[in-house]
Amino acid sequence: MKPLAWMAWTWHTGAFFIFIAVCLITMFVWEMIKPGGDPRVGVLGLDTTRGDRLFISLLGSAYIHVAWLGLTDLPLWWGSVVCGFFALAVFRWV
């Protein structure tokens, strides 16, 4: 019997959760190597830390994917590319 088979996960779902875990581990290691808890003010006028920007980029990416599914017939991986650019913009300017 496969582990977690009762959850009916596809490889896409597993890859998504592995990506989230890798993001969190990377943020932890980054913080240990170069502490950067000082918030910075971005284009939205919010004080954000690295963790805040990660959360904003993940949440925004979820909305982009849902909108992509609902509004276009294009392949979803194109929406993932858009999300990649969105995350880069969030970490750069927010």
Chimera marker file (.cmm) of the C-alpha trace (Angstrom):
<marker_set name="trace">
<marker id="1" x="0.000" y="0.000" z="0.000" r="1" g="1" b="0" radius="0.5"/>
<marker id="2" x="1.275" y="3.450" z="-0.896" r="1" g="1" b="0" radius="0.5"/>
<marker id="3" x="1.750" y="5.950" z="1.924" r="1" g="1" b="0" radius="0.5"/>
<marker id="4" x="-0.954" y="8.609" z="1.969" r="1" g="1" b="0" radius="0.5"/>
<marker id="5" x="-2.967" y="6.725" z="-0.653" r="1" g="1" b="0" radius="0.5"/>
<marker id="6" x="-6.097" y="7.346" z="1.396" r="1" g="1" b="0" radius="0.5"/>
<marker id="7" x="-5.732" y="11.055" z="0.560" r="1" g="1" b="0" radius="0.5"/>
<marker id="8" x="-5.928" y="10.442" z="-3.209" r="1" g="1" b="0" radius="0.5"/>
<marker id="9" x="-3.062" y="12.838" z="-3.875" r="1" g="1" b="0" radius="0.5"/>
<marker id="10" x="-1.783" y="13.370" z="-7.351" r="1" g="1" b="0" radius="0.5"/>
<marker id="11" x="1.877" y="14.069" z="-7.983" r="1" g="1" b="0" radius="0.5"/>
<marker id="12" x="0.900" y="17.714" z="-8.548" r="1" g="1" b="0" radius="0.5"/>
<marker id="13" x="-0.477" y="17.983" z="-5.025" r="1" g="1" b="0" radius="0.5"/>
<marker id="14" x="2.593" y="16.329" z="-3.564" r="1" g="1" b="0" radius="0.5"/>
<marker id="15" x="4.885" y="18.650" z="-5.546" r="1" g="1" b="0" radius="0.5"/>
<marker id="16" x="2.929" y="21.657" z="-4.262" r="1" g="1" b="0" radius="0.5"/>
<marker id="17" x="3.369" y="20.692" z="-0.621" r="1" g="1" b="0" radius="0.5"/>
<marker id="18" x="7.016" y="19.801" z="-1.168" r="1" g="1" b="0" radius="0.5"/>
<marker id="19" x="7.491" y="23.257" z="-2.722" r="1" g="1" b="0" radius="0.5"/>
<marker id="20" x="5.918" y="24.918" z="0.331" r="1" g="1" b="0" radius="0.5"/>
<marker id="21" x="8.179" y="22.893" z="2.650" r="1" g="1" b="0" radius="0.5"/>
<marker id="22" x="11.249" y="23.829" z="0.594" r="1" g="1" b="0" radius="0.5"/>
<marker id="23" x="10.229" y="27.509" z="0.744" r="1" g="1" b="0" radius="0.5"/>
<marker id="24" x="9.910" y="27.393" z="4.527" r="1" g="1" b="0" radius="0.5"/>
<marker id="25" x="13.212" y="25.552" z="4.971" r="1" g="1" b="0" radius="0.5"/>
<marker id="26" x="14.951" y="27.981" z="2.616" r="1" g="1" b="0" radius="0.5"/>
<marker id="27" x="13.566" y="30.958" z="4.534" r="1" g="1" b="0" radius="0.5"/>
<marker id="28" x="14.748" y="29.412" z="7.809" r="1" g="1" b="0" radius="0.5"/>
<marker id="29" x="18.266" y="28.795" z="6.493" r="1" g="1" b="0" radius="0.5"/>
<marker id="30" x="18.381" y="32.267" z="4.929" r="1" g="1" b="0" radius="0.5"/>
<marker id="31" x="17.407" y="33.806" z="8.262" r="1" g="1" b="0" radius="0.5"/>
<marker id="32" x="20.090" y="31.799" z="10.109" r="1" g="1" b="0" radius="0.5"/>
<marker id="33" x="22.801" y="32.785" z="7.610" r="1" g="1" b="0" radius="0.5"/>
<marker id="34" x="21.795" y="36.416" z="7.221" r="1" g="1" b="0" radius="0.5"/>
<marker id="35" x="19.366" y="37.703" z="9.830" r="1" g="1" b="0" radius="0.5"/>
<marker id="36" x="17.133" y="40.279" z="8.238" r="1" g="1" b="0" radius="0.5"/>
<marker id="37" x="14.216" y="40.821" z="10.566" r="1" g="1" b="0" radius="0.5"/>
<marker id="38" x="14.137" y="44.537" z="9.892" r="1" g="1" b="0" radius="0.5"/>
<marker id="39" x="10.923" y="45.337" z="8.094" r="1" g="1" b="0" radius="0.5"/>
<marker id="40" x="11.043" y="47.449" z="4.968" r="1" g="1" b="0" radius="0.5"/>
<marker id="41" x="8.371" y="49.648" z="3.488" r="1" g="1" b="0" radius="0.5"/>
<marker id="42" x="7.351" y="48.678" z="-0.016" r="1" g="1" b="0" radius="0.5"/>
<marker id="43" x="5.226" y="50.132" z="-2.754" r="1" g="1" b="0" radius="0.5"/>
<marker id="44" x="2.021" y="49.375" z="-0.844" r="1" g="1" b="0" radius="0.5"/>
<marker id="45" x="3.237" y="51.306" z="2.204" r="1" g="1" b="0" radius="0.5"/>
<marker id="46" x="3.315" y="48.174" z="4.363" r="1" g="1" b="0" radius="0.5"/>
<marker id="47" x="6.156" y="47.201" z="6.686" r="1" g="1" b="0" radius="0.5"/>
<marker id="48" x="7.034" y="43.676" z="5.563" r="1" g="1" b="0" radius="0.5"/>
<marker id="49" x="9.676" y="41.130" z="6.482" r="1" g="1" b="0" radius="0.5"/>
<marker id="50" x="10.877" y="38.232" z="4.321" r="1" g="1" b="0" radius="0.5"/>
<marker id="51" x="8.273" y="35.947" z="5.855" r="1" g="1" b="0" radius="0.5"/>
<marker id="52" x="5.519" y="38.457" z="5.150" r="1" g="1" b="0" radius="0.5"/>
<marker id="53" x="6.601" y="38.726" z="1.538" r="1" g="1" b="0" radius="0.5"/>
<marker id="54" x="6.666" y="34.928" z="1.206" r="1" g="1" b="0" radius="0.5"/>
<marker id="55" x="3.136" y="34.722" z="2.605" r="1" g="1" b="0" radius="0.5"/>
<marker id="56" x="1.899" y="37.507" z="0.300" r="1" g="1" b="0" radius="0.5"/>
<marker id="57" x="3.461" y="35.825" z="-2.730" r="1" g="1" b="0" radius="0.5"/>
<marker id="58" x="1.991" y="32.401" z="-1.878" r="1" g="1" b="0" radius="0.5"/>
<marker id="59" x="-1.463" y="33.815" z="-1.173" r="1" g="1" b="0" radius="0.5"/>
<marker id="60" x="-1.395" y="35.956" z="-4.310" r="1" g="1" b="0" radius="0.5"/>
<marker id="61" x="-0.251" y="32.956" z="-6.343" r="1" g="1" b="0" radius="0.5"/>
<marker id="62" x="-3.228" y="30.967" z="-5.095" r="1" g="1" b="0" radius="0.5"/>
<marker id="63" x="-5.579" y="33.718" z="-6.275" r="1" g="1" b="0" radius="0.5"/>
<marker id="64" x="-3.789" y="33.974" z="-9.618" r="1" g="1" b="0" radius="0.5"/>
<marker id="65" x="-4.170" y="30.223" z="-10.160" r="1" g="1" b="0" radius="0.5"/>
<marker id="66" x="-7.870" y="30.259" z="-9.260" r="1" g="1" b="0" radius="0.5"/>
<marker id="67" x="-8.485" y="33.229" z="-11.565" r="1" g="1" b="0" radius="0.5"/>
<marker id="68" x="-6.462" y="31.526" z="-14.306" r="1" g="1" b="0" radius="0.5"/>
<marker id="69" x="-8.612" y="28.407" z="-14.057" r="1" g="1" b="0" radius="0.5"/>
<marker id="70" x="-11.830" y="30.403" z="-14.033" r="1" g="1" b="0" radius="0.5"/>
<marker id="71" x="-11.067" y="32.983" z="-16.695" r="1" g="1" b="0" radius="0.5"/>
<marker id="72" x="-8.874" y="31.292" z="-19.301" r="1" g="1" b="0" radius="0.5"/>
<marker id="73" x="-8.627" y="28.058" z="-21.238" r="1" g="1" b="0" radius="0.5"/>
<marker id="74" x="-4.836" y="28.282" z="-21.381" r="1" g="1" b="0" radius="0.5"/>
<marker id="75" x="-2.629" y="25.650" z="-19.704" r="1" g="1" b="0" radius="0.5"/>
<marker id="76" x="-2.185" y="26.159" z="-15.984" r="1" g="1" b="0" radius="0.5"/>
<marker id="77" x="1.592" y="26.114" z="-16.136" r="1" g="1" b="0" radius="0.5"/>
<marker id="78" x="1.419" y="29.496" z="-17.889" r="1" g="1" b="0" radius="0.5"/>
<marker id="79" x="-0.363" y="30.760" z="-14.802" r="1" g="1" b="0" radius="0.5"/>
<marker id="80" x="2.477" y="29.322" z="-12.741" r="1" g="1" b="0" radius="0.5"/>
<marker id="81" x="4.936" y="31.371" z="-14.798" r="1" g="1" b="0" radius="0.5"/>
<marker id="82" x="2.856" y="34.473" z="-14.065" r="1" g="1" b="0" radius="0.5"/>
<marker id="83" x="2.980" y="33.536" z="-10.374" r="1" g="1" b="0" radius="0.5"/>
<marker id="84" x="6.762" y="33.275" z="-10.545" r="1" g="1" b="0" radius="0.5"/>
<marker id="85" x="6.989" y="36.819" z="-11.870" r="1" g="1" b="0" radius="0.5"/>
<marker id="86" x="4.480" y="37.940" z="-9.242" r="1" g="1" b="0" radius="0.5"/>
<marker id="87" x="6.602" y="36.423" z="-6.463" r="1" g="1" b="0" radius="0.5"/>
<marker id="88" x="9.734" y="38.121" z="-7.811" r="1" g="1" b="0" radius="0.5"/>
<marker id="89" x="7.894" y="41.440" z="-7.871" r="1" g="1" b="0" radius="0.5"/>
<marker id="90" x="6.623" y="40.948" z="-4.307" r="1" g="1" b="0" radius="0.5"/>
<marker id="91" x="10.098" y="40.195" z="-2.973" r="1" g="1" b="0" radius="0.5"/>
<marker id="92" x="11.554" y="43.142" z="-4.881" r="1" g="1" b="0" radius="0.5"/>
<marker id="93" x="8.993" y="45.903" z="-4.387" r="1" g="1" b="0" radius="0.5"/>
<marker id="94" x="6.480" y="45.023" z="-1.652" r="1" g="1" b="0" radius="0.5"/>
<link id1="1" id2="2" r="1" g="1" b="0" radius="0.2"/>
<link id1="2" id2="3" r="1" g="1" b="0" radius="0.2"/>
<link id1="3" id2="4" r="1" g="1" b="0" radius="0.2"/>
<link id1="4" id2="5" r="1" g="1" b="0" radius="0.2"/>
<link id1="5" id2="6" r="1" g="1" b="0" radius="0.2"/>
<link id1="6" id2="7" r="1" g="1" b="0" radius="0.2"/>
<link id1="7" id2="8" r="1" g="1" b="0" radius="0.2"/>
<link id1="8" id2="9" r="1" g="1" b="0" radius="0.2"/>
<link id1="9" id2="10" r="1" g="1" b="0" radius="0.2"/>
<link id1="10" id2="11" r="1" g="1" b="0" radius="0.2"/>
<link id1="11" id2="12" r="1" g="1" b="0" radius="0.2"/>
<link id1="12" id2="13" r="1" g="1" b="0" radius="0.2"/>
<link id1="13" id2="14" r="1" g="1" b="0" radius="0.2"/>
<link id1="14" id2="15" r="1" g="1" b="0" radius="0.2"/>
<link id1="15" id2="16" r="1" g="1" b="0" radius="0.2"/>
<link id1="16" id2="17" r="1" g="1" b="0" radius="0.2"/>
<link id1="17" id2="18" r="1" g="1" b="0" radius="0.2"/>
<link id1="18" id2="19" r="1" g="1" b="0" radius="0.2"/>
<link id1="19" id2="20" r="1" g="1" b="0" radius="0.2"/>
<link id1="20" id2="21" r="1" g="1" b="0" radius="0.2"/>
<link id1="21" id2="22" r="1" g="1" b="0" radius="0.2"/>
<link id1="22" id2="23" r="1" g="1" b="0" radius="0.2"/>
<link id1="23" id2="24" r="1" g="1" b="0" radius="0.2"/>
<link id1="24" id2="25" r="1" g="1" b="0" radius="0.2"/>
<link id1="25" id2="26" r="1" g="1" b="0" radius="0.2"/>
<link id1="26" id2="27" r="1" g="1" b="0" radius="0.2"/>
<link id1="27" id2="28" r="1" g="1" b="0" radius="0.2"/>
<link id1="28" id2="29" r="1" g="1" b="0" radius="0.2"/>
<link id1="29" id2="30" r="1" g="1" b="0" radius="0.2"/>
<link id1="30" id2="31" r="1" g="1" b="0" radius="0.2"/>
<link id1="31" id2="32" r="1" g="1" b="0" radius="0.2"/>
<link id1="32" id2="33" r="1" g="1" b="0" radius="0.2"/>
<link id1="33" id2="34" r="1" g="1" b="0" radius="0.2"/>
<link id1="34" id2="35" r="1" g="1" b="0" radius="0.2"/>
<link id1="35" id2="36" r="1" g="1" b="0" radius="0.2"/>
<link id1="36" id2="37" r="1" g="1" b="0" radius="0.2"/>
<link id1="37" id2="38" r="1" g="1" b="0" radius="0.2"/>
<link id1="38" id2="39" r="1" g="1" b="0" radius="0.2"/>
<link id1="39" id2="40" r="1" g="1" b="0" radius="0.2"/>
<link id1="40" id2="41" r="1" g="1" b="0" radius="0.2"/>
<link id1="41" id2="42" r="1" g="1" b="0" radius="0.2"/>
<link id1="42" id2="43" r="1" g="1" b="0" radius="0.2"/>
<link id1="43" id2="44" r="1" g="1" b="0" radius="0.2"/>
<link id1="44" id2="45" r="1" g="1" b="0" radius="0.2"/>
<link id1="45" id2="46" r="1" g="1" b="0" radius="0.2"/>
<link id1="46" id2="47" r="1" g="1" b="0" radius="0.2"/>
<link id1="47" id2="48" r="1" g="1" b="0" radius="0.2"/>
<link id1="48" id2="49" r="1" g="1" b="0" radius="0.2"/>
<link id1="49" id2="50" r="1" g="1" b="0" radius="0.2"/>
<link id1="50" id2="51" r="1" g="1" b="0" radius="0.2"/>
<link id1="51" id2="52" r="1" g="1" b="0" radius="0.2"/>
<link id1="52" id2="53" r="1" g="1" b="0" radius="0.2"/>
<link id1="53" id2="54" r="1" g="1" b="0" radius="0.2"/>
<link id1="54" id2="55" r="1" g="1" b="0" radius="0.2"/>
<link id1="55" id2="56" r="1" g="1" b="0" radius="0.2"/>
<link id1="56" id2="57" r="1" g="1" b="0" radius="0.2"/>
<link id1="57" id2="58" r="1" g="1" b="0" radius="0.2"/>
<link id1="58" id2="59" r="1" g="1" b="0" radius="0.2"/>
<link id1="59" id2="60" r="1" g="1" b="0" radius="0.2"/>
<link id1="60" id2="61" r="1" g="1" b="0" radius="0.2"/>
<link id1="61" id2="62" r="1" g="1" b="0" radius="0.2"/>
<link id1="62" id2="63" r="1" g="1" b="0" radius="0.2"/>
<link id1="63" id2="64" r="1" g="1" b="0" radius="0.2"/>
<link id1="64" id2="65" r="1" g="1" b="0" radius="0.2"/>
<link id1="65" id2="66" r="1" g="1" b="0" radius="0.2"/>
<link id1="66" id2="67" r="1" g="1" b="0" radius="0.2"/>
<link id1="67" id2="68" r="1" g="1" b="0" radius="0.2"/>
<link id1="68" id2="69" r="1" g="1" b="0" radius="0.2"/>
<link id1="69" id2="70" r="1" g="1" b="0" radius="0.2"/>
<link id1="70" id2="71" r="1" g="1" b="0" radius="0.2"/>
<link id1="71" id2="72" r="1" g="1" b="0" radius="0.2"/>
<link id1="72" id2="73" r="1" g="1" b="0" radius="0.2"/>
<link id1="73" id2="74" r="1" g="1" b="0" radius="0.2"/>
<link id1="74" id2="75" r="1" g="1" b="0" radius="0.2"/>
<link id1="75" id2="76" r="1" g="1" b="0" radius="0.2"/>
<link id1="76" id2="77" r="1" g="1" b="0" radius="0.2"/>
<link id1="77" id2="78" r="1" g="1" b="0" radius="0.2"/>
<link id1="78" id2="79" r="1" g="1" b="0" radius="0.2"/>
<link id1="79" id2="80" r="1" g="1" b="0" radius="0.2"/>
<link id1="80" id2="81" r="1" g="1" b="0" radius="0.2"/>
<link id1="81" id2="82" r="1" g="1" b="0" radius="0.2"/>
<link id1="82" id2="83" r="1" g="1" b="0" radius="0.2"/>
<link id1="83" id2="84" r="1" g="1" b="0" radius="0.2"/>
<link id1="84" id2="85" r="1" g="1" b="0" radius="0.2"/>
<link id1="85" id2="86" r="1" g="1" b="0" radius="0.2"/>
<link id1="86" id2="87" r="1" g="1" b="0" radius="0.2"/>
<link id1="87" id2="88" r="1" g="1" b="0" radius="0.2"/>
<link id1="88" id2="89" r="1" g="1" b="0" radius="0.2"/>
<link id1="89" id2="90" r="1" g="1" b="0" radius="0.2"/>
<link id1="90" id2="91" r="1" g="1" b="0" radius="0.2"/>
<link id1="91" id2="92" r="1" g="1" b="0" radius="0.2"/>
<link id1="92" id2="93" r="1" g="1" b="0" radius="0.2"/>
<link id1="93" id2="94" r="1" g="1" b="0" radius="0.2"/>
</marker_set>
